[in-house]
Amino acid sequence: MDDLLERGAVPEGYKVEIFDGEVLMTPRSPEQFWTVSEVQAAARAVGISRERVLGDVLVRFPGENDAAPDLAIVADAAGRHKNSYDCIDVLLVVEVVSRADDDKDYVRNVAKYGRFGIECYVIADPFKRTCTVMSESHATGYSKVREVAYGETVTLSLTTGERVIVDTSEFPVRSAEA
């Protein structure tokens, strides 16, 4: 799969991942792009360098399928391995739900990201118009889960002490029929 991706075998505008042994190919939506852009701008506004804010970049998970989160913030000293990073260096992941009925972000990613110690996981859902913010990772998920309605400000606290303040009032919404 890595070889196919490196040769550009993925149609333009699509994201391809192997997740739990399945090949998932989903189109990128404008909502995904706009939401990620807002979070990226908020991270940069608090002084997090662009080298630490990644979008659709491969993250390696030892013994499991790798992932390319919609947005990830890595530690200051994170080591780059060609075009990927190790999950141990990831401080925060933001995923934007691409389908109203998809359990990948709400079930499978919660378990995986928690199990690998990613301390802050955010699900932005343009269909439900909420951000689900999870922290305190453990072997099966997260101990703290809170929902924030679009339109409110959410503070994302990283283990480094950095705090990313995100105004969700500009997050785009989408109907399930669209």
PyRosetta script that sets phi, psi and omega in degrees:
from pyrosetta import init, pose_from_sequence

init()
pose = pose_from_sequence("MDDLLERGAVPEGYKVEIFDGEVLMTPRSPEQFWTVSEVQAAARAVGISRERVLGDVLVRFPGENDAAPDLAIVADAAGRHKNSYDCIDVLLVVEVVSRADDDKDYVRNVAKYGRFGIECYVIADPFKRTCTVMSESHATGYSKVREVAYGETVTLSLTTGERVIVDTSEFPVRSAEA")
pose.set_psi(1, -43.0)
pose.set_omega(1, 178.5)
pose.set_phi(2, -56.2)
pose.set_psi(2, -41.4)
pose.set_omega(2, -179.8)
pose.set_phi(3, -62.9)
pose.set_psi(3, -43.6)
pose.set_omega(3, 178.1)
pose.set_phi(4, -62.0)
pose.set_psi(4, -42.4)
pose.set_omega(4, -179.6)
pose.set_phi(5, -65.5)
pose.set_psi(5, -40.9)
pose.set_omega(5, 179.7)
pose.set_phi(6, -65.2)
pose.set_psi(6, -30.9)
pose.set_omega(6, 179.7)
pose.set_phi(7, -84.8)
pose.set_psi(7, 3.0)
pose.set_omega(7, 177.9)
pose.set_phi(8, 74.8)
pose.set_psi(8, 31.7)
pose.set_omega(8, -177.5)
pose.set_phi(9, -78.8)
pose.set_psi(9, 1.3)
pose.set_omega(9, 179.6)
pose.set_phi(10, -92.0)
pose.set_psi(10, 129.3)
pose.set_omega(10, 178.8)
pose.set_phi(11, -59.3)
pose.set_psi(11, 143.7)
pose.set_omega(11, -179.3)
pose.set_phi(12, -58.5)
pose.set_psi(12, 136.2)
pose.set_omega(12, 178.3)
pose.set_phi(13, 90.1)
pose.set_psi(13, 0.2)
pose.set_omega(13, 179.9)
pose.set_phi(14, -112.9)
pose.set_psi(14, 154.7)
pose.set_omega(14, 174.5)
pose.set_phi(15, -117.8)
pose.set_psi(15, 131.1)
pose.set_omega(15, -179.9)
pose.set_phi(16, -118.3)
pose.set_psi(16, 131.0)
pose.set_omega(16, 177.1)
pose.set_phi(17, -137.2)
pose.set_psi(17, 154.1)
pose.set_omega(17, 167.8)
pose.set_phi(18, -104.3)
pose.set_psi(18, 120.8)
pose.set_omega(18, -176.7)
pose.set_phi(19, -133.7)
pose.set_psi(19, 121.4)
pose.set_omega(19, -177.6)
pose.set_phi(20, 49.9)
pose.set_psi(20, 41.7)
pose.set_omega(20, 176.7)
pose.set_phi(21, 81.0)
pose.set_psi(21, -1.4)
pose.set_omega(21, 178.8)
pose.set_phi(22, -104.0)
pose.set_psi(22, 142.9)
pose.set_omega(22, 173.6)
pose.set_phi(23, -90.7)
pose.set_psi(23, 120.0)
pose.set_omega(23, -179.7)
pose.set_phi(24, -110.7)
pose.set_psi(24, 124.2)
pose.set_omega(24, 176.7)
pose.set_phi(25, -123.4)
pose.set_psi(25, 112.1)
pose.set_omega(25, -178.3)
pose.set_phi(26, -124.1)
pose.set_psi(26, 142.4)
pose.set_omega(26, 176.7)
pose.set_phi(27, -72.7)
pose.set_psi(27, 143.3)
pose.set_omega(27, 174.3)
pose.set_phi(28, -76.4)
pose.set_psi(28, 136.4)
pose.set_omega(28, 180.0)
pose.set_phi(29, -102.7)
pose.set_psi(29, 158.3)
pose.set_omega(29, 173.7)
pose.set_phi(30, -59.2)
pose.set_psi(30, -35.4)
pose.set_omega(30, 179.7)
pose.set_phi(31, -61.7)
pose.set_psi(31, -40.3)
pose.set_omega(31, 178.0)
pose.set_phi(32, -62.7)
pose.set_psi(32, -48.8)
pose.set_omega(32, -178.9)
pose.set_phi(33, -60.7)
pose.set_psi(33, -47.9)
pose.set_omega(33, -177.1)
pose.set_phi(34, -65.7)
pose.set_psi(34, -40.4)
pose.set_omega(34, 179.6)
pose.set_phi(35, -65.1)
pose.set_psi(35, -47.9)
pose.set_omega(35, 178.9)
pose.set_phi(36, -59.7)
pose.set_psi(36, -40.4)
pose.set_omega(36, 179.0)
pose.set_phi(37, -60.6)
pose.set_psi(37, -40.1)
pose.set_omega(37, 179.0)
pose.set_phi(38, -64.5)
pose.set_psi(38, -44.1)
pose.set_omega(38, -179.8)
pose.set_phi(39, -67.8)
pose.set_psi(39, -40.9)
pose.set_omega(39, 178.3)
pose.set_phi(40, -60.2)
pose.set_psi(40, -44.5)
pose.set_omega(40, 178.9)
pose.set_phi(41, -62.9)
pose.set_psi(41, -38.9)
pose.set_omega(41, 178.5)
pose.set_phi(42, -65.6)
pose.set_psi(42, -39.4)
pose.set_omega(42, 178.3)
pose.set_phi(43, -65.3)
pose.set_psi(43, -43.6)
pose.set_omega(43, 179.2)
pose.set_phi(44, -65.6)
pose.set_psi(44, -34.8)
pose.set_omega(44, -178.4)
pose.set_phi(45, -64.2)
pose.set_psi(45, -26.3)
pose.set_omega(45, 178.7)
pose.set_phi(46, -97.4)
pose.set_psi(46, 10.8)
pose.set_omega(46, 172.9)
pose.set_phi(47, 94.6)
pose.set_psi(47, 10.1)
pose.set_omega(47, 177.0)
pose.set_phi(48, -79.5)
pose.set_psi(48, 124.0)
pose.set_omega(48, -174.5)
pose.set_phi(49, -66.7)
pose.set_psi(49, 153.4)
pose.set_omega(49, -179.5)
pose.set_phi(50, -61.9)
pose.set_psi(50, -28.0)
pose.set_omega(50, 179.3)
pose.set_phi(51, -65.8)
pose.set_psi(51, -18.5)
pose.set_omega(51, -179.2)
pose.set_phi(52, -97.7)
pose.set_psi(52, -10.7)
pose.set_omega(52, -178.0)
pose.set_phi(53, -106.8)
pose.set_psi(53, 116.2)
pose.set_omega(53, -172.6)
pose.set_phi(54, -121.3)
pose.set_psi(54, 146.4)
pose.set_omega(54, 175.5)
pose.set_phi(55, -131.1)
pose.set_psi(55, 127.1)
pose.set_omega(55, -179.8)
pose.set_phi(56, 55.7)
pose.set_psi(56, 36.2)
pose.set_omega(56, 177.8)
pose.set_phi(57, -104.6)
pose.set_psi(57, 138.3)
pose.set_omega(57, -175.7)
pose.set_phi(58, -63.5)
pose.set_psi(58, 131.2)
pose.set_omega(58, 174.1)
pose.set_phi(59, -117.3)
pose.set_psi(59, 127.5)
pose.set_omega(59, -177.9)
pose.set_phi(60, -87.4)
pose.set_psi(60, 132.5)
pose.set_omega(60, 177.1)
pose.set_phi(61, -119.7)
pose.set_psi(61, 107.1)
pose.set_omega(61, -175.1)
pose.set_phi(62, -56.2)
pose.set_psi(62, 128.8)
pose.set_omega(62, 176.9)
pose.set_phi(63, 78.2)
pose.set_psi(63, 0.3)
pose.set_omega(63, 179.7)
pose.set_phi(64, -135.5)
pose.set_psi(64, 173.2)
pose.set_omega(64, 176.3)
pose.set_phi(65, -65.4)
pose.set_psi(65, 142.2)
pose.set_omega(65, 177.8)
pose.set_phi(66, -77.2)
pose.set_psi(66, 171.1)
pose.set_omega(66, -179.1)
pose.set_phi(67, -140.7)
pose.set_psi(67, 161.1)
pose.set_omega(67, 175.1)
pose.set_phi(68, -130.0)
pose.set_psi(68, 83.1)
pose.set_omega(68, -176.7)
pose.set_phi(69, -59.4)
pose.set_psi(69, 152.9)
pose.set_omega(69, 177.1)
pose.set_phi(70, -56.9)
pose.set_psi(70, -40.0)
pose.set_omega(70, 174.8)
pose.set_phi(71, -149.8)
pose.set_psi(71, 139.1)
pose.set_omega(71, 174.9)
pose.set_phi(72, -138.6)
pose.set_psi(72, 145.3)
pose.set_omega(72, 171.1)
pose.set_phi(73, -114.4)
pose.set_psi(73, 126.3)
pose.set_omega(73, -178.5)
pose.set_phi(74, -106.0)
pose.set_psi(74, 164.0)
pose.set_omega(74, 178.8)
pose.set_phi(75, -64.0)
pose.set_psi(75, 157.7)
pose.set_omega(75, -178.2)
pose.set_phi(76, -56.9)
pose.set_psi(76, -37.6)
pose.set_omega(76, -176.7)
pose.set_phi(77, -100.1)
pose.set_psi(77, 21.5)
pose.set_omega(77, -178.1)
pose.set_phi(78, -60.9)
pose.set_psi(78, 136.8)
pose.set_omega(78, 179.4)
pose.set_phi(79, -92.3)
pose.set_psi(79, 129.5)
pose.set_omega(79, 177.2)
pose.set_phi(80, -89.1)
pose.set_psi(80, 134.5)
pose.set_omega(80, 177.6)
pose.set_phi(81, -118.8)
pose.set_psi(81, 92.4)
pose.set_omega(81, -172.3)
pose.set_phi(82, 56.8)
pose.set_psi(82, -107.3)
pose.set_omega(82, -179.1)
pose.set_phi(83, -111.0)
pose.set_psi(83, 29.5)
pose.set_omega(83, -178.9)
pose.set_phi(84, -142.7)
pose.set_psi(84, 169.2)
pose.set_omega(84, 177.2)
pose.set_phi(85, -133.5)
pose.set_psi(85, 160.1)
pose.set_omega(85, 176.8)
pose.set_phi(86, -87.9)
pose.set_psi(86, 143.9)
pose.set_omega(86, -178.6)
pose.set_phi(87, -60.1)
pose.set_psi(87, -27.6)
pose.set_omega(87, -179.0)
pose.set_phi(88, -63.2)
pose.set_psi(88, -21.8)
pose.set_omega(88, -179.8)
pose.set_phi(89, -91.6)
pose.set_psi(89, -3.5)
pose.set_omega(89, -176.9)
pose.set_phi(90, -86.0)
pose.set_psi(90, 126.3)
pose.set_omega(90, -179.9)
pose.set_phi(91, -97.5)
pose.set_psi(91, -32.1)
pose.set_omega(91, -175.8)
pose.set_phi(92, -150.1)
pose.set_psi(92, 142.5)
pose.set_omega(92, 174.0)
pose.set_phi(93, -128.7)
pose.set_psi(93, 137.3)
pose.set_omega(93, 171.5)
pose.set_phi(94, -120.2)
pose.set_psi(94, 126.6)
pose.set_omega(94, 174.4)
pose.set_phi(95, -118.8)
pose.set_psi(95, 139.1)
pose.set_omega(95, 177.0)
pose.set_phi(96, -107.5)
pose.set_psi(96, 124.1)
pose.set_omega(96, -178.3)
pose.set_phi(97, -63.0)
pose.set_psi(97, 129.2)
pose.set_omega(97, -177.8)
pose.set_phi(98, -99.7)
pose.set_psi(98, -18.6)
pose.set_omega(98, 177.2)
pose.set_phi(99, -137.7)
pose.set_psi(99, 140.8)
pose.set_omega(99, -176.7)
pose.set_phi(100, -61.6)
pose.set_psi(100, -28.5)
pose.set_omega(100, -174.6)
pose.set_phi(101, -105.8)
pose.set_psi(101, 17.4)
pose.set_omega(101, -174.2)
pose.set_phi(102, -89.5)
pose.set_psi(102, 127.1)
pose.set_omega(102, 178.7)
pose.set_phi(103, -95.3)
pose.set_psi(103, 1.1)
pose.set_omega(103, -177.9)
pose.set_phi(104, -56.9)
pose.set_psi(104, -50.5)
pose.set_omega(104, -176.8)
pose.set_phi(105, -73.6)
pose.set_psi(105, -37.6)
pose.set_omega(105, -175.1)
pose.set_phi(106, -83.3)
pose.set_psi(106, -23.6)
pose.set_omega(106, -176.3)
pose.set_phi(107, -118.2)
pose.set_psi(107, -64.3)
pose.set_omega(107, -173.4)
pose.set_phi(108, -67.4)
pose.set_psi(108, -43.1)
pose.set_omega(108, 179.0)
pose.set_phi(109, -68.4)
pose.set_psi(109, -35.2)
pose.set_omega(109, 178.1)
pose.set_phi(110, -58.3)
pose.set_psi(110, -48.0)
pose.set_omega(110, -179.1)
pose.set_phi(111, -64.9)
pose.set_psi(111, -45.9)
pose.set_omega(111, -176.6)
pose.set_phi(112, -66.7)
pose.set_psi(112, -51.8)
pose.set_omega(112, -177.3)
pose.set_phi(113, -64.3)
pose.set_psi(113, -38.6)
pose.set_omega(113, 176.2)
pose.set_phi(114, -64.1)
pose.set_psi(114, -47.1)
pose.set_omega(114, -179.1)
pose.set_phi(115, -59.2)
pose.set_psi(115, -34.1)
pose.set_omega(115, -178.8)
pose.set_phi(116, -93.7)
pose.set_psi(116, 9.8)
pose.set_omega(116, 170.7)
pose.set_phi(117, 78.3)
pose.set_psi(117, 21.5)
pose.set_omega(117, 174.3)
pose.set_phi(118, -75.7)
pose.set_psi(118, 111.8)
pose.set_omega(118, -167.3)
pose.set_phi(119, -72.8)
pose.set_psi(119, -22.1)
pose.set_omega(119, 179.0)
pose.set_phi(120, -135.9)
pose.set_psi(120, 122.2)
pose.set_omega(120, 179.2)
pose.set_phi(121, -127.9)
pose.set_psi(121, 128.3)
pose.set_omega(121, -178.0)
pose.set_phi(122, -122.5)
pose.set_psi(122, 130.5)
pose.set_omega(122, 174.1)
pose.set_phi(123, -109.8)
pose.set_psi(123, 115.3)
pose.set_omega(123, 174.4)
pose.set_phi(124, -95.7)
pose.set_psi(124, 122.4)
pose.set_omega(124, -174.7)
pose.set_phi(125, -119.5)
pose.set_psi(125, 101.1)
pose.set_omega(125, -178.9)
pose.set_phi(126, -68.7)
pose.set_psi(126, -15.8)
pose.set_omega(126, 178.4)
pose.set_phi(127, -81.5)
pose.set_psi(127, -45.5)
pose.set_omega(127, 179.1)
pose.set_phi(128, -85.4)
pose.set_psi(128, -15.9)
pose.set_omega(128, -178.8)
pose.set_phi(129, 62.3)
pose.set_psi(129, 43.0)
pose.set_omega(129, 178.4)
pose.set_phi(130, -139.4)
pose.set_psi(130, 156.5)
pose.set_omega(130, 168.1)
pose.set_phi(131, -111.5)
pose.set_psi(131, 128.0)
pose.set_omega(131, 173.6)
pose.set_phi(132, -101.6)
pose.set_psi(132, 118.0)
pose.set_omega(132, -176.1)
pose.set_phi(133, -109.0)
pose.set_psi(133, 122.0)
pose.set_omega(133, -178.5)
pose.set_phi(134, -118.2)
pose.set_psi(134, 141.4)
pose.set_omega(134, 177.6)
pose.set_phi(135, -146.3)
pose.set_psi(135, 174.9)
pose.set_omega(135, -176.2)
pose.set_phi(136, 59.4)
pose.set_psi(136, 69.8)
pose.set_omega(136, -178.2)
pose.set_phi(137, -66.4)
pose.set_psi(137, 151.4)
pose.set_omega(137, 174.3)
pose.set_phi(138, -149.3)
pose.set_psi(138, -175.5)
pose.set_omega(138, -170.4)
pose.set_phi(139, -59.4)
pose.set_psi(139, -24.4)
pose.set_omega(139, -177.8)
pose.set_phi(140, -121.4)
pose.set_psi(140, 5.1)
pose.set_omega(140, -179.7)
pose.set_phi(141, 156.9)
pose.set_psi(141, -126.3)
pose.set_omega(141, -175.3)
pose.set_phi(142, -138.1)
pose.set_psi(142, 143.5)
pose.set_omega(142, 179.4)
pose.set_phi(143, -80.6)
pose.set_psi(143, -36.3)
pose.set_omega(143, -178.7)
pose.set_phi(144, -109.6)
pose.set_psi(144, 126.6)
pose.set_omega(144, 178.3)
pose.set_phi(145, -134.9)
pose.set_psi(145, 128.3)
pose.set_omega(145, 175.9)
pose.set_phi(146, -137.4)
pose.set_psi(146, 146.2)
pose.set_omega(146, 178.1)
pose.set_phi(147, -106.2)
pose.set_psi(147, 137.0)
pose.set_omega(147, 179.1)
pose.set_phi(148, -125.2)
pose.set_psi(148, 124.9)
pose.set_omega(148, 179.9)
pose.set_phi(149, -71.7)
pose.set_psi(149, 143.5)
pose.set_omega(149, 172.5)
pose.set_phi(150, -55.2)
pose.set_psi(150, 138.8)
pose.set_omega(150, -177.4)
pose.set_phi(151, 108.4)
pose.set_psi(151, -20.8)
pose.set_omega(151, 178.5)
pose.set_phi(152, -96.2)
pose.set_psi(152, 165.1)
pose.set_omega(152, 176.0)
pose.set_phi(153, -93.4)
pose.set_psi(153, 137.8)
pose.set_omega(153, 178.0)
pose.set_phi(154, -121.5)
pose.set_psi(154, 135.2)
pose.set_omega(154, 177.0)
pose.set_phi(155, -105.5)
pose.set_psi(155, 124.2)
pose.set_omega(155, 179.9)
pose.set_phi(156, -105.9)
pose.set_psi(156, 114.0)
pose.set_omega(156, -177.5)
pose.set_phi(157, -97.0)
pose.set_psi(157, 124.3)
pose.set_omega(157, 179.0)
pose.set_phi(158, -94.2)
pose.set_psi(158, 157.0)
pose.set_omega(158, -179.7)
pose.set_phi(159, -65.6)
pose.set_psi(159, -14.4)
pose.set_omega(159, 177.9)
pose.set_phi(160, -80.2)
pose.set_psi(160, -7.0)
pose.set_omega(160, -175.5)
pose.set_phi(161, 95.3)
pose.set_psi(161, -10.8)
pose.set_omega(161, 178.0)
pose.set_phi(162, -70.8)
pose.set_psi(162, 146.6)
pose.set_omega(162, 179.1)
pose.set_phi(163, -128.7)
pose.set_psi(163, 122.0)
pose.set_omega(163, 178.5)
pose.set_phi(164, -100.5)
pose.set_psi(164, 120.6)
pose.set_omega(164, -178.2)
pose.set_phi(165, -104.1)
pose.set_psi(165, 117.4)
pose.set_omega(165, -173.7)
pose.set_phi(166, -116.1)
pose.set_psi(166, 122.1)
pose.set_omega(166, 173.5)
pose.set_phi(167, -86.4)
pose.set_psi(167, 113.0)
pose.set_omega(167, -175.8)
pose.set_phi(168, -88.9)
pose.set_psi(168, 4.6)
pose.set_omega(168, -177.9)
pose.set_phi(169, -65.3)
pose.set_psi(169, -21.4)
pose.set_omega(169, 178.5)
pose.set_phi(170, -96.3)
pose.set_psi(170, 1.2)
pose.set_omega(170, 178.7)
pose.set_phi(171, -65.8)
pose.set_psi(171, 131.9)
pose.set_omega(171, -179.9)
pose.set_phi(172, -74.5)
pose.set_psi(172, 152.8)
pose.set_omega(172, 177.8)
pose.set_phi(173, -117.1)
pose.set_psi(173, 164.8)
pose.set_omega(173, -176.4)
pose.set_phi(174, -152.3)
pose.set_psi(174, 142.9)
pose.set_omega(174, 175.4)
pose.set_phi(175, -88.9)
pose.set_psi(175, 156.0)
pose.set_omega(175, -178.7)
pose.set_phi(176, -65.4)
pose.set_psi(176, -24.7)
pose.set_omega(176, -179.0)
pose.set_phi(177, -80.2)
pose.set_psi(177, -20.8)
pose.set_omega(177, -174.7)
pose.set_phi(178, -75.2)
pose.dump_pdb("model.pdb")
